[in-house]
Amino acid sequence: MKQVWLQSIAVTLMAVIGSLLVCWGVLVFEGKPLDGEVVLLSMLSPVLLGFPIVFFLLYQKRKVRLAHLELSAAHDELAAVHRRLAEKARRDDLTGLLNRGAFVSAIDATRGHKSRGCLLVVDADNFKQINDSFGHLAGDEALRRISAAIRENVRRSDFQGRLGGEEFGIFLCGADLANAYIIAERLRQAVEAIAFAPQGREILRMTVSIGIADAPAPATFPEIMAKADKRLYEAKERGRNRVVMSAERDAA
């Protein structure tokens, strides 16, 4: 508000000076002497008429500018909230990984490119026993620990999601089977090393079985998932806690 007052006064002073110059020019042109009343009227007119108008216009301009700033700030805040909600809608509430829908969409988005990759399907072994013996809260904590191991052992550029229940998916963008096997084995060992003691009891050994399928560019998600599920089933059949990439290569 102080700035509006100062600007109004400055504009009014300029108007007074301009009015006096015009008045003086007219009197000189007409060959008349300076008249005190005329000079006073030339000074008062800008002050009495011009100042209120200038002040009103500047005040309205200030209000419009402030309203624009508030609207811009509200728009930015709304956009930020929208981004947070959109991101939250893509995430699994328990683990923070992508939910199944977002995970599948992320993989589908890569299908139009020539780059390939590998899909890892990770399933917690004997998970039902954790829920039955220690309750669902302990089961939830076990899933969070596994998801943390996933984050720590894959690249940030890779897609990580919870497919449902105790099953997780990892899509290694651009990876070949050899690299996928190394990453999967590292993850399996990381989960096996977790010191999980539900309810403060003895440490419970956690393990995962992992099935790997390569994802050539033309393949769709259902096709890739079917291959990875088959490898996962083989891992379970062979005793769990292992990585299966093909009938010839697996790790215990």
N, C-alpha and C positions, 0 to 999 in steps of 0.2 A: 504493500500500500504506500509506503514511503516513496518508493520509486515513481509511483503514479503521480503523487503530489509534486515531486521535483520535476518530472517531465512536463506536467501541466504548467507549472510556474515558468519553466524555461521557454515553452512554446508561447505562453502569454507575453513574456517579456519581449520575445522576438516580434510578436504581433504589435506590441506597443511601439517598439522602435520603427517598425515598418509603417505604422499609422502616422507617427510623427513625421517621418520622411516624406510620406505622401502629402500630408498637410502642408509641410514647409514648401514642397515643390509647387503645390497649387498656389499658395500665397505668393511665392516668388514669380510664378508665371503670370499671375494677375496683377503683380506690382503692388500688393497690399502688405502692410506691416504685420508682424506677428501679433496675433490676438490671444490674450491669455485664456479667454473662454474657449476659443477654438482649439488651442493646444490642450487644455484640460479635457475637453470633450474627446479629442483624438486619443488621449491616454485612457480615459475611463471606458470608452466603448469596448476595446479589446478585453479590458479587465472584467467588466460587468457582463458582457455577452460572450466573449470568446473563452474565458477561463472555465465557466461551467460546462460549455460544450466540449472543450478539449478534455477536461477531467472525466466527463461521462464516457467519451469515446475511448480514452486510454484505460479507464476502469473496466469497460466491457471487453476490451481487447485482452486485458489481463485475465478476466474471468474465463474467456474462451480458451486462452492458452493453458490455464490451470485445469480446466475441464478436459482439454485434449490430453494433457499429461496424465491425469487420473484415469482417463479412458484407456490410454496406451498401457499404463501400469496394470489396469484390470484385465486388459486383453492378454498381456504377457503372463499374468498369474493364471488366467483361465487356460491358456495354452499349456502352461507347465502342469497344471492339474490334469488336463486331458492327456498329456504325455505320460504322467505317472499312472493314471487309471488304465491307459492302453497297455503300458508295460506290465502293470499288475494283472491285467486280464490274460496276459501271455504266460504268467508264471504259476508254478505249482506252489500253493500256500505253505506246504510243509517244508519243502526242500529248497525253494527258491529257484529251482531249475525250470526250464521251459515245460509247460504242460504238453500233453500229447498233441493237441491240435496245433499249437504253435511250433512244436518240434517237426511235425509232419509238413507243415507249411514251409518251414525253413528249408527242409530237404527238397521239397517240390520246386522251390525257387531255383535250386541248382540244376534241375533236370534239363533246363533249356541250354545249358552251357556244355562245352565239350569236355570240361574238367570232370574227373571222376573222383571217387572217394571210397570210404569203407564205413560200413555200419557195424557198430558193436551193440549187441543186446546183452545187458548185464542183469542177472537175477540173483537176489540174495538167497543163499541156501538155507533150508530148514527155518525159514522165517516164521512160519506158523508156530513153531515151538517157543519162540521168543514171546509172541503175543499170548499164547496159552499159559506160559510159565510165569511171565513177569508183567503182563498187561499191555494194553495198547500204547500207553505212554512210553514204555520202554521200547516198544516196536517203532514208535515215531522217532525216538532218539537214535535208534539203530539206522533208520533210513536217512536221517540227517547226517550221521557220521559217514555213511557210504557216499552220499552226495558230496560231502566235503572232500572225500578222497578222489572222487571223480574230477572235481574242479582242480585239485592240486596236481593231477597227473595227465591232464590233456591240455592242449593249447586253448587259449582264450578265443581263438578264431573258430574253433570246432563247436558244433551244436551239441548241447547237453540237455537231456530232457527226462522227465519221469513219465513213463508210458502208462503206468497204472500199478497200484499195489506196490509190490517190492521189485518191480521191473523198471530198468532204466535203459535209455538209448543214448548212444554217442555217435555222431556222424563226423568222421575225420575227413575234412575237406582236402581233396587232392592227394590223400595218402594211398599208398599201394598196400597190398596184403602183408608184405614183410614189415613195413613200419607199423601197420595196425596191430600185428601180432606182438611186436615189442611193447607198444603202448598198453595193450590189453593185459599182457603178462605183468607189466609194472603195476597196473591198477589192481590186479588180483592179489599181488604180494602186499600192496599197501593196505588193502582191506583186511587181509589176514593178520597184519601187524597191529591192527587197532586194538587198544586195550579197553574193551567195552565191559564195564561192570555195572549192570542194571541194578538200581536200588541199593548200590553200595555193596553188593555181594561179590562173589568170586568173579574173576574175569571170564567172560563168555567168548569163546572163539567164534568169530564171524568170518564167513567165506562167501565168495560169489562164483557163479559159473558164467562164462562169457562165450557167446557165439559171434563169429565174425563173418560178414559177407561183403564182397566187393560190390561197388555200385558204379558200373559203367554208365556213361552219359544217357543212353537211351532207356535204361531201366527205370521203372516206376517204383514208388515207395512200397506198395504191396508186394511187388516182385522181390525187392531187396529184403524186405522184412521177412518174407517167407523163407528165404535162404538162411538169414541170420537165426530165425526161430528154429530151423532144423538143426543148425550147429549147436544152439543152446540146448536143445533136447538131447543131442548126443553127449554134451558135457554132463548133463544131469544123469544120463544113463550110465556113464562111465565112472560115476562116483562123486560127482560135484567137485567144486574148488579147482576148476581147470578152465583153460582156454581151448576152444576147438575152432579151427579155421577150415579144416578139411578132414577127410577120413585118415589122411596120412600124417597130419601135423596137429598135435595137441600138447598141452603142458599141464603138469600136475603140481 
